[in-house]
């Protein structure tokens, strides 16, 4: 059961919604913009509406992985592992040669199911930071040592 939940989580997470929604528009995200298969690159290359759709779908796939695992078992470790597998699937999808998105939206979906109040507070801080600074990257956590943003 545990392995099945993790595999399902990975499979949910590895659905490349960004690529699937931009391909009909004639855009190959792996060759355009930042070459990243994520919502920020969709925003750069395809516009606001497709980017919002990708962000929502990527968030949903993380949430669905947790919800399905929760229906399978009440074991929090299994449920959390399925959510983690969804994030890994988004970042390292097998069908895209293990080069996916950054995992921010998928992580948000997982965390929204595991810790909804903490996720709501984090989302408010994220949106508030973006509104004040007008930079999506400012809402993301920088990583050391090169100080680049994690999500964008």
mmCIF file of the C-alpha atoms, coordinates in Angstrom:
data_MODEL
# 
_entry.id   MODEL 
# 
loop_
_atom_site.group_PDB 
_atom_site.id 
_atom_site.type_symbol 
_atom_site.label_atom_id 
_atom_site.label_alt_id 
_atom_site.label_comp_id 
_atom_site.label_asym_id 
_atom_site.label_entity_id 
_atom_site.label_seq_id 
_atom_site.pdbx_PDB_ins_code 
_atom_site.Cartn_x 
_atom_site.Cartn_y 
_atom_site.Cartn_z 
_atom_site.occupancy 
_atom_site.B_iso_or_equiv 
_atom_site.pdbx_formal_charge 
_atom_site.auth_seq_id 
_atom_site.auth_comp_id 
_atom_site.auth_asym_id 
_atom_site.auth_atom_id 
_atom_site.pdbx_PDB_model_num 
ATOM 1   C CA . UNK A 1 1   ? 0.000  0.000  0.000   1.00 0.00 ? 1   UNK A CA 1 
ATOM 2   C CA . UNK A 1 2   ? 2.784  2.428  0.938   1.00 0.00 ? 2   UNK A CA 1 
ATOM 3   C CA . UNK A 1 3   ? 4.705  1.901  -2.286  1.00 0.00 ? 3   UNK A CA 1 
ATOM 4   C CA . UNK A 1 4   ? 1.535  2.117  -4.370  1.00 0.00 ? 4   UNK A CA 1 
ATOM 5   C CA . UNK A 1 5   ? 0.641  5.469  -2.755  1.00 0.00 ? 5   UNK A CA 1 
ATOM 6   C CA . UNK A 1 6   ? 4.131  6.826  -3.458  1.00 0.00 ? 6   UNK A CA 1 
ATOM 7   C CA . UNK A 1 7   ? 4.059  5.647  -7.075  1.00 0.00 ? 7   UNK A CA 1 
ATOM 8   C CA . UNK A 1 8   ? 0.623  7.213  -7.574  1.00 0.00 ? 8   UNK A CA 1 
ATOM 9   C CA . UNK A 1 9   ? 1.898  10.436 -6.004  1.00 0.00 ? 9   UNK A CA 1 
ATOM 10  C CA . UNK A 1 10  ? 4.855  10.487 -8.388  1.00 0.00 ? 10  UNK A CA 1 
ATOM 11  C CA . UNK A 1 11  ? 2.607  9.831  -11.378 1.00 0.00 ? 11  UNK A CA 1 
ATOM 12  C CA . UNK A 1 12  ? 0.207  12.637 -10.391 1.00 0.00 ? 12  UNK A CA 1 
ATOM 13  C CA . UNK A 1 13  ? 3.110  15.004 -9.824  1.00 0.00 ? 13  UNK A CA 1 
ATOM 14  C CA . UNK A 1 14  ? 4.814  14.180 -13.092 1.00 0.00 ? 14  UNK A CA 1 
ATOM 15  C CA . UNK A 1 15  ? 1.937  15.325 -15.312 1.00 0.00 ? 15  UNK A CA 1 
ATOM 16  C CA . UNK A 1 16  ? 3.538  18.273 -17.170 1.00 0.00 ? 16  UNK A CA 1 
ATOM 17  C CA . UNK A 1 17  ? 0.569  20.644 -17.307 1.00 0.00 ? 17  UNK A CA 1 
ATOM 18  C CA . UNK A 1 18  ? 2.748  23.575 -18.376 1.00 0.00 ? 18  UNK A CA 1 
ATOM 19  C CA . UNK A 1 19  ? 3.963  21.672 -21.400 1.00 0.00 ? 19  UNK A CA 1 
ATOM 20  C CA . UNK A 1 20  ? 0.521  20.256 -22.187 1.00 0.00 ? 20  UNK A CA 1 
ATOM 21  C CA . UNK A 1 21  ? -1.159 23.681 -22.102 1.00 0.00 ? 21  UNK A CA 1 
ATOM 22  C CA . UNK A 1 22  ? 1.485  25.564 -24.101 1.00 0.00 ? 22  UNK A CA 1 
ATOM 23  C CA . UNK A 1 23  ? 2.156  22.981 -26.802 1.00 0.00 ? 23  UNK A CA 1 
ATOM 24  C CA . UNK A 1 24  ? -1.175 23.703 -28.603 1.00 0.00 ? 24  UNK A CA 1 
ATOM 25  C CA . UNK A 1 25  ? -0.126 27.373 -28.634 1.00 0.00 ? 25  UNK A CA 1 
ATOM 26  C CA . UNK A 1 26  ? 2.994  26.428 -30.568 1.00 0.00 ? 26  UNK A CA 1 
ATOM 27  C CA . UNK A 1 27  ? 5.307  27.036 -27.606 1.00 0.00 ? 27  UNK A CA 1 
ATOM 28  C CA . UNK A 1 28  ? 7.898  24.513 -26.478 1.00 0.00 ? 28  UNK A CA 1 
ATOM 29  C CA . UNK A 1 29  ? 8.789  25.634 -22.971 1.00 0.00 ? 29  UNK A CA 1 
ATOM 30  C CA . UNK A 1 30  ? 11.959 23.558 -23.039 1.00 0.00 ? 30  UNK A CA 1 
ATOM 31  C CA . UNK A 1 31  ? 13.272 25.867 -25.764 1.00 0.00 ? 31  UNK A CA 1 
ATOM 32  C CA . UNK A 1 32  ? 11.628 29.182 -24.794 1.00 0.00 ? 32  UNK A CA 1 
ATOM 33  C CA . UNK A 1 33  ? 12.058 31.670 -21.966 1.00 0.00 ? 33  UNK A CA 1 
ATOM 34  C CA . UNK A 1 34  ? 13.904 30.168 -19.016 1.00 0.00 ? 34  UNK A CA 1 
ATOM 35  C CA . UNK A 1 35  ? 13.489 26.681 -20.552 1.00 0.00 ? 35  UNK A CA 1 
ATOM 36  C CA . UNK A 1 36  ? 11.776 25.592 -17.361 1.00 0.00 ? 36  UNK A CA 1 
ATOM 37  C CA . UNK A 1 37  ? 8.529  23.641 -17.459 1.00 0.00 ? 37  UNK A CA 1 
ATOM 38  C CA . UNK A 1 38  ? 6.723  25.694 -14.839 1.00 0.00 ? 38  UNK A CA 1 
ATOM 39  C CA . UNK A 1 39  ? 4.120  28.402 -14.361 1.00 0.00 ? 39  UNK A CA 1 
ATOM 40  C CA . UNK A 1 40  ? 6.624  31.296 -14.261 1.00 0.00 ? 40  UNK A CA 1 
ATOM 41  C CA . UNK A 1 41  ? 7.952  30.362 -17.699 1.00 0.00 ? 41  UNK A CA 1 
ATOM 42  C CA . UNK A 1 42  ? 4.397  29.942 -18.982 1.00 0.00 ? 42  UNK A CA 1 
ATOM 43  C CA . UNK A 1 43  ? 3.712  33.491 -17.778 1.00 0.00 ? 43  UNK A CA 1 
ATOM 44  C CA . UNK A 1 44  ? 6.764  34.749 -19.673 1.00 0.00 ? 44  UNK A CA 1 
ATOM 45  C CA . UNK A 1 45  ? 6.034  32.888 -22.886 1.00 0.00 ? 45  UNK A CA 1 
ATOM 46  C CA . UNK A 1 46  ? 2.253  32.392 -23.108 1.00 0.00 ? 46  UNK A CA 1 
ATOM 47  C CA . UNK A 1 47  ? 0.626  34.999 -20.863 1.00 0.00 ? 47  UNK A CA 1 
ATOM 48  C CA . UNK A 1 48  ? -1.389 35.322 -17.700 1.00 0.00 ? 48  UNK A CA 1 
ATOM 49  C CA . UNK A 1 49  ? -4.353 33.011 -18.404 1.00 0.00 ? 49  UNK A CA 1 
ATOM 50  C CA . UNK A 1 50  ? -2.281 29.921 -19.294 1.00 0.00 ? 50  UNK A CA 1 
ATOM 51  C CA . UNK A 1 51  ? 0.073  30.632 -16.366 1.00 0.00 ? 51  UNK A CA 1 
ATOM 52  C CA . UNK A 1 52  ? -2.816 30.797 -13.887 1.00 0.00 ? 52  UNK A CA 1 
ATOM 53  C CA . UNK A 1 53  ? -4.246 27.574 -15.322 1.00 0.00 ? 53  UNK A CA 1 
ATOM 54  C CA . UNK A 1 54  ? -0.876 25.839 -14.973 1.00 0.00 ? 54  UNK A CA 1 
ATOM 55  C CA . UNK A 1 55  ? -0.435 27.107 -11.424 1.00 0.00 ? 55  UNK A CA 1 
ATOM 56  C CA . UNK A 1 56  ? -3.885 25.849 -10.431 1.00 0.00 ? 56  UNK A CA 1 
ATOM 57  C CA . UNK A 1 57  ? -3.406 22.472 -12.115 1.00 0.00 ? 57  UNK A CA 1 
ATOM 58  C CA . UNK A 1 58  ? 0.059  22.014 -10.595 1.00 0.00 ? 58  UNK A CA 1 
ATOM 59  C CA . UNK A 1 59  ? -1.346 22.878 -7.167  1.00 0.00 ? 59  UNK A CA 1 
ATOM 60  C CA . UNK A 1 60  ? -4.218 20.477 -7.730  1.00 0.00 ? 60  UNK A CA 1 
ATOM 61  C CA . UNK A 1 61  ? -1.948 17.573 -8.635  1.00 0.00 ? 61  UNK A CA 1 
ATOM 62  C CA . UNK A 1 62  ? -0.084 17.936 -5.336  1.00 0.00 ? 62  UNK A CA 1 
ATOM 63  C CA . UNK A 1 63  ? -3.361 18.117 -3.432  1.00 0.00 ? 63  UNK A CA 1 
ATOM 64  C CA . UNK A 1 64  ? -4.842 15.132 -5.282  1.00 0.00 ? 64  UNK A CA 1 
ATOM 65  C CA . UNK A 1 65  ? -1.802 12.984 -4.464  1.00 0.00 ? 65  UNK A CA 1 
ATOM 66  C CA . UNK A 1 66  ? -2.342 13.659 -0.752  1.00 0.00 ? 66  UNK A CA 1 
ATOM 67  C CA . UNK A 1 67  ? -6.123 13.193 -0.919  1.00 0.00 ? 67  UNK A CA 1 
ATOM 68  C CA . UNK A 1 68  ? -5.868 9.880  -2.774  1.00 0.00 ? 68  UNK A CA 1 
ATOM 69  C CA . UNK A 1 69  ? -3.264 8.579  -0.321  1.00 0.00 ? 69  UNK A CA 1 
ATOM 70  C CA . UNK A 1 70  ? -5.450 9.726  2.583   1.00 0.00 ? 70  UNK A CA 1 
ATOM 71  C CA . UNK A 1 71  ? -8.372 7.719  1.124   1.00 0.00 ? 71  UNK A CA 1 
ATOM 72  C CA . UNK A 1 72  ? -6.113 4.683  0.793   1.00 0.00 ? 72  UNK A CA 1 
ATOM 73  C CA . UNK A 1 73  ? -4.793 4.814  4.345   1.00 0.00 ? 73  UNK A CA 1 
ATOM 74  C CA . UNK A 1 74  ? -4.979 6.934  7.450   1.00 0.00 ? 74  UNK A CA 1 
ATOM 75  C CA . UNK A 1 75  ? -1.227 6.613  7.995   1.00 0.00 ? 75  UNK A CA 1 
ATOM 76  C CA . UNK A 1 76  ? 0.226  10.143 8.020   1.00 0.00 ? 76  UNK A CA 1 
ATOM 77  C CA . UNK A 1 77  ? 3.658  8.888  6.964   1.00 0.00 ? 77  UNK A CA 1 
ATOM 78  C CA . UNK A 1 78  ? 2.207  7.249  3.846   1.00 0.00 ? 78  UNK A CA 1 
ATOM 79  C CA . UNK A 1 79  ? 0.113  10.317 3.047   1.00 0.00 ? 79  UNK A CA 1 
ATOM 80  C CA . UNK A 1 80  ? 3.112  12.625 3.475   1.00 0.00 ? 80  UNK A CA 1 
ATOM 81  C CA . UNK A 1 81  ? 5.297  10.316 1.381   1.00 0.00 ? 81  UNK A CA 1 
ATOM 82  C CA . UNK A 1 82  ? 2.739  10.396 -1.431  1.00 0.00 ? 82  UNK A CA 1 
ATOM 83  C CA . UNK A 1 83  ? 2.763  14.196 -1.295  1.00 0.00 ? 83  UNK A CA 1 
ATOM 84  C CA . UNK A 1 84  ? 6.547  14.276 -1.347  1.00 0.00 ? 84  UNK A CA 1 
ATOM 85  C CA . UNK A 1 85  ? 6.510  11.865 -4.291  1.00 0.00 ? 85  UNK A CA 1 
ATOM 86  C CA . UNK A 1 86  ? 4.185  14.259 -6.153  1.00 0.00 ? 86  UNK A CA 1 
ATOM 87  C CA . UNK A 1 87  ? 6.674  17.090 -5.639  1.00 0.00 ? 87  UNK A CA 1 
ATOM 88  C CA . UNK A 1 88  ? 9.533  14.872 -6.806  1.00 0.00 ? 88  UNK A CA 1 
ATOM 89  C CA . UNK A 1 89  ? 7.439  13.845 -9.818  1.00 0.00 ? 89  UNK A CA 1 
ATOM 90  C CA . UNK A 1 90  ? 6.907  17.499 -10.727 1.00 0.00 ? 90  UNK A CA 1 
ATOM 91  C CA . UNK A 1 91  ? 10.590 18.385 -10.402 1.00 0.00 ? 91  UNK A CA 1 
ATOM 92  C CA . UNK A 1 92  ? 11.907 15.152 -11.974 1.00 0.00 ? 92  UNK A CA 1 
ATOM 93  C CA . UNK A 1 93  ? 9.302  13.759 -14.401 1.00 0.00 ? 93  UNK A CA 1 
ATOM 94  C CA . UNK A 1 94  ? 10.567 10.619 -16.144 1.00 0.00 ? 94  UNK A CA 1 
ATOM 95  C CA . UNK A 1 95  ? 8.874  11.546 -19.452 1.00 0.00 ? 95  UNK A CA 1 
ATOM 96  C CA . UNK A 1 96  ? 10.766 14.857 -19.651 1.00 0.00 ? 96  UNK A CA 1 
ATOM 97  C CA . UNK A 1 97  ? 14.192 13.327 -18.994 1.00 0.00 ? 97  UNK A CA 1 
ATOM 98  C CA . UNK A 1 98  ? 13.900 14.278 -15.305 1.00 0.00 ? 98  UNK A CA 1 
ATOM 99  C CA . UNK A 1 99  ? 13.773 18.024 -16.070 1.00 0.00 ? 99  UNK A CA 1 
ATOM 100 C CA . UNK A 1 100 ? 10.546 19.494 -14.735 1.00 0.00 ? 100 UNK A CA 1 
ATOM 101 C CA . UNK A 1 101 ? 9.422  22.595 -12.890 1.00 0.00 ? 101 UNK A CA 1 
ATOM 102 C CA . UNK A 1 102 ? 10.655 23.952 -9.599  1.00 0.00 ? 102 UNK A CA 1 
ATOM 103 C CA . UNK A 1 103 ? 7.858  22.354 -7.567  1.00 0.00 ? 103 UNK A CA 1 
ATOM 104 C CA . UNK A 1 104 ? 6.447  25.450 -5.875  1.00 0.00 ? 104 UNK A CA 1 
ATOM 105 C CA . UNK A 1 105 ? 2.801  25.029 -6.916  1.00 0.00 ? 105 UNK A CA 1 
ATOM 106 C CA . UNK A 1 106 ? 2.857  21.248 -6.417  1.00 0.00 ? 106 UNK A CA 1 
ATOM 107 C CA . UNK A 1 107 ? 4.368  21.815 -2.964  1.00 0.00 ? 107 UNK A CA 1 
ATOM 108 C CA . UNK A 1 108 ? 1.656  24.353 -2.176  1.00 0.00 ? 108 UNK A CA 1 
ATOM 109 C CA . UNK A 1 109 ? -1.007 21.782 -3.036  1.00 0.00 ? 109 UNK A CA 1 
ATOM 110 C CA . UNK A 1 110 ? 0.620  19.156 -0.845  1.00 0.00 ? 110 UNK A CA 1 
ATOM 111 C CA . UNK A 1 111 ? 1.084  21.529 2.078   1.00 0.00 ? 111 UNK A CA 1 
ATOM 112 C CA . UNK A 1 112 ? -2.440 22.904 1.702   1.00 0.00 ? 112 UNK A CA 1 
ATOM 113 C CA . UNK A 1 113 ? -3.759 19.409 2.356   1.00 0.00 ? 113 UNK A CA 1 
ATOM 114 C CA . UNK A 1 114 ? -1.314 18.601 5.165   1.00 0.00 ? 114 UNK A CA 1 
ATOM 115 C CA . UNK A 1 115 ? -1.269 21.971 6.977   1.00 0.00 ? 115 UNK A CA 1 
ATOM 116 C CA . UNK A 1 116 ? -4.038 24.218 5.605   1.00 0.00 ? 116 UNK A CA 1 
ATOM 117 C CA . UNK A 1 117 ? -3.747 27.063 8.141   1.00 0.00 ? 117 UNK A CA 1 
ATOM 118 C CA . UNK A 1 118 ? 0.024  27.371 7.843   1.00 0.00 ? 118 UNK A CA 1 
ATOM 119 C CA . UNK A 1 119 ? -0.282 27.257 4.047   1.00 0.00 ? 119 UNK A CA 1 
ATOM 120 C CA . UNK A 1 120 ? -2.891 30.033 4.082   1.00 0.00 ? 120 UNK A CA 1 
ATOM 121 C CA . UNK A 1 121 ? -0.601 32.258 6.138   1.00 0.00 ? 121 UNK A CA 1 
ATOM 122 C CA . UNK A 1 122 ? 2.352  31.509 3.857   1.00 0.00 ? 122 UNK A CA 1 
ATOM 123 C CA . UNK A 1 123 ? 0.215  32.277 0.787   1.00 0.00 ? 123 UNK A CA 1 
ATOM 124 C CA . UNK A 1 124 ? -0.829 35.634 2.239   1.00 0.00 ? 124 UNK A CA 1 
ATOM 125 C CA . UNK A 1 125 ? 2.799  36.541 2.921   1.00 0.00 ? 125 UNK A CA 1 
ATOM 126 C CA . UNK A 1 126 ? 3.767  35.382 -0.592  1.00 0.00 ? 126 UNK A CA 1 
ATOM 127 C CA . UNK A 1 127 ? 1.030  37.430 -2.288  1.00 0.00 ? 127 UNK A CA 1 
ATOM 128 C CA . UNK A 1 128 ? 1.653  40.444 -0.054  1.00 0.00 ? 128 UNK A CA 1 
ATOM 129 C CA . UNK A 1 129 ? 5.345  40.407 -0.882  1.00 0.00 ? 129 UNK A CA 1 
ATOM 130 C CA . UNK A 1 130 ? 4.591  40.226 -4.596  1.00 0.00 ? 130 UNK A CA 1 
ATOM 131 C CA . UNK A 1 131 ? 2.080  43.084 -4.381  1.00 0.00 ? 131 UNK A CA 1 
ATOM 132 C CA . UNK A 1 132 ? 4.529  45.313 -2.501  1.00 0.00 ? 132 UNK A CA 1 
ATOM 133 C CA . UNK A 1 133 ? 7.643  44.523 -4.553  1.00 0.00 ? 133 UNK A CA 1 
ATOM 134 C CA . UNK A 1 134 ? 6.003  43.755 -7.931  1.00 0.00 ? 134 UNK A CA 1 
ATOM 135 C CA . UNK A 1 135 ? 8.435  40.807 -8.303  1.00 0.00 ? 135 UNK A CA 1 
ATOM 136 C CA . UNK A 1 136 ? 7.322  37.187 -8.133  1.00 0.00 ? 136 UNK A CA 1 
ATOM 137 C CA . UNK A 1 137 ? 10.854 36.180 -7.184  1.00 0.00 ? 137 UNK A CA 1 
ATOM 138 C CA . UNK A 1 138 ? 10.697 38.342 -4.044  1.00 0.00 ? 138 UNK A CA 1 
ATOM 139 C CA . UNK A 1 139 ? 7.910  36.137 -2.726  1.00 0.00 ? 139 UNK A CA 1 
ATOM 140 C CA . UNK A 1 140 ? 10.135 33.081 -3.018  1.00 0.00 ? 140 UNK A CA 1 
ATOM 141 C CA . UNK A 1 141 ? 12.769 31.954 -0.565  1.00 0.00 ? 141 UNK A CA 1 
ATOM 142 C CA . UNK A 1 142 ? 16.332 32.674 -1.716  1.00 0.00 ? 142 UNK A CA 1 
ATOM 143 C CA . UNK A 1 143 ? 18.792 29.840 -1.563  1.00 0.00 ? 143 UNK A CA 1 
ATOM 144 C CA . UNK A 1 144 ? 22.436 30.178 -0.642  1.00 0.00 ? 144 UNK A CA 1 
ATOM 145 C CA . UNK A 1 145 ? 25.105 30.779 -1.781  1.00 0.00 ? 145 UNK A CA 1 
ATOM 146 C CA . UNK A 1 146 ? 24.182 32.260 -5.158  1.00 0.00 ? 146 UNK A CA 1 
ATOM 147 C CA . UNK A 1 147 ? 21.038 33.894 -3.715  1.00 0.00 ? 147 UNK A CA 1 
ATOM 148 C CA . UNK A 1 148 ? 18.770 32.970 -6.627  1.00 0.00 ? 148 UNK A CA 1 
ATOM 149 C CA . UNK A 1 149 ? 15.100 32.514 -5.935  1.00 0.00 ? 149 UNK A CA 1 
ATOM 150 C CA . UNK A 1 150 ? 13.810 28.981 -5.533  1.00 0.00 ? 150 UNK A CA 1 
ATOM 151 C CA . UNK A 1 151 ? 10.555 29.325 -7.426  1.00 0.00 ? 151 UNK A CA 1 
ATOM 152 C CA . UNK A 1 152 ? 11.218 31.578 -10.340 1.00 0.00 ? 152 UNK A CA 1 
# 
